[in-house]
Amino acid sequence: VTDITIGKTAPISVVQEGEIAYTLTLTNVGNIPVKDYVLVDKPDTTKVDIAQITGVSILLDGQYVTGATFTYNTGTSQFELGGTKPEIPAGKSLVVNYILKSKLFDITSSNEILNTVTAITGDITKNATANVAIITNKIGTLDKSTSTPIINQEGIATYTLKVVNTGNV
């Protein structure tokens, strides 16, 4: 019997323009090898920079896979496992690791990056999602004022400092 599971992990949160490390895990939970399968990952390209993908590794049962690729297809707007994909023995997992950089974007309507991976074999389709919250760097303003703009050498100047947190943390 053919059966698979798919999992996806990512950090809970990152700062804007920070790196997001994703791990996709396709596991054969059936009792026969999985030979013909599709693995695609659809990032939100308005919030991540797909041109800056780094750290790609593809492993089967902990061993690096040669010949397989993980590249972005502009026609389908998703990353796809391609090249020479390995057969996944029963009880074993294929793991794809990669890193994307988040873009600087307006977080007032949504500060989350939702990313869904899909695995397909035969008539079985499984999905998993990762939701990464984006936080801004701590940003603030500092205003300094004085009620005594002119003083003599021995005079006392009184200053007022006003700090305002303009970030969201």
Solvent accessible surface area in square Angstrom, and as a share of the most:
residue,aa,sasa,rsa
1,V,124,0.71
2,T,44,0.26
3,D,49,0.26
4,I,1,0.00
5,T,60,0.35
6,I,22,0.11
7,G,29,0.28
8,K,19,0.08
9,T,87,0.50
10,A,30,0.23
11,P,47,0.30
12,I,150,0.76
13,S,46,0.30
14,V,20,0.12
15,V,61,0.35
16,Q,23,0.10
17,E,92,0.41
18,G,14,0.13
19,E,118,0.53
20,I,0,0.00
21,A,56,0.43
22,Y,1,0.00
23,T,41,0.24
24,L,0,0.00
25,T,43,0.25
26,L,0,0.00
27,T,28,0.16
28,N,1,0.00
29,V,77,0.44
30,G,14,0.13
31,N,104,0.53
32,I,80,0.40
33,P,58,0.36
34,V,3,0.01
35,K,137,0.58
36,D,117,0.60
37,Y,2,0.01
38,V,65,0.37
39,L,1,0.01
40,V,19,0.11
41,D,0,0.00
42,K,103,0.44
43,P,8,0.05
44,D,45,0.23
45,T,50,0.29
46,T,97,0.57
47,K,31,0.13
48,V,0,0.00
49,D,33,0.17
50,I,43,0.22
51,A,88,0.68
52,Q,87,0.39
53,I,49,0.25
54,T,71,0.41
55,G,51,0.49
56,V,63,0.36
57,S,23,0.15
58,I,11,0.05
59,L,27,0.13
60,L,33,0.17
61,D,85,0.44
62,G,55,0.53
63,Q,130,0.58
64,Y,162,0.62
65,V,29,0.17
66,T,125,0.72
67,G,47,0.45
68,A,15,0.11
69,T,62,0.36
70,F,10,0.04
71,T,82,0.48
72,Y,50,0.19
73,N,54,0.28
74,T,115,0.67
75,G,72,0.69
76,T,62,0.36
77,S,46,0.30
78,Q,32,0.14
79,F,1,0.00
80,E,46,0.21
81,L,11,0.05
82,G,22,0.22
83,G,60,0.57
84,T,97,0.56
85,K,64,0.27
86,P,24,0.15
87,E,78,0.35
88,I,1,0.00
89,P,54,0.34
90,A,42,0.33
91,G,61,0.58
92,K,75,0.32
93,S,29,0.18
94,L,0,0.00
95,V,36,0.21
96,V,0,0.00
97,N,43,0.22
98,Y,2,0.01
99,I,47,0.24
100,L,1,0.00
101,K,66,0.28
102,S,1,0.01
103,K,77,0.33
104,L,125,0.62
105,F,34,0.14
106,D,103,0.53
107,I,29,0.14
108,T,124,0.72
109,S,110,0.71
110,S,46,0.30
111,N,50,0.26
112,E,77,0.34
113,I,0,0.00
114,L,102,0.51
115,N,0,0.00
116,T,43,0.25
117,V,0,0.00
118,T,26,0.15
119,A,0,0.00
120,I,60,0.31
121,T,10,0.06
122,G,72,0.70
123,D,143,0.74
124,I,36,0.18
125,T,76,0.44
126,K,68,0.29
127,N,95,0.49
128,A,17,0.13
129,T,77,0.45
130,A,8,0.07
131,N,79,0.40
132,V,0,0.00
133,A,28,0.22
134,I,0,0.00
135,I,62,0.32
136,T,22,0.13
137,N,90,0.46
138,K,169,0.72
139,I,94,0.48
140,G,45,0.44
141,T,65,0.38
142,L,117,0.58
143,D,83,0.43
144,K,134,0.57
145,S,65,0.42
146,T,50,0.29
147,S,91,0.59
148,T,49,0.29
149,P,111,0.70
150,I,157,0.80
151,I,81,0.41
152,N,109,0.56
153,Q,177,0.79
154,E,148,0.66
155,G,33,0.32
156,I,145,0.73
157,A,34,0.27
158,T,79,0.46
159,Y,120,0.46
160,T,83,0.48
161,L,112,0.56
162,K,120,0.51
163,V,115,0.66
164,V,58,0.33
165,N,93,0.48
166,T,76,0.44
167,G,23,0.22
168,N,75,0.39
169,V,68,0.39
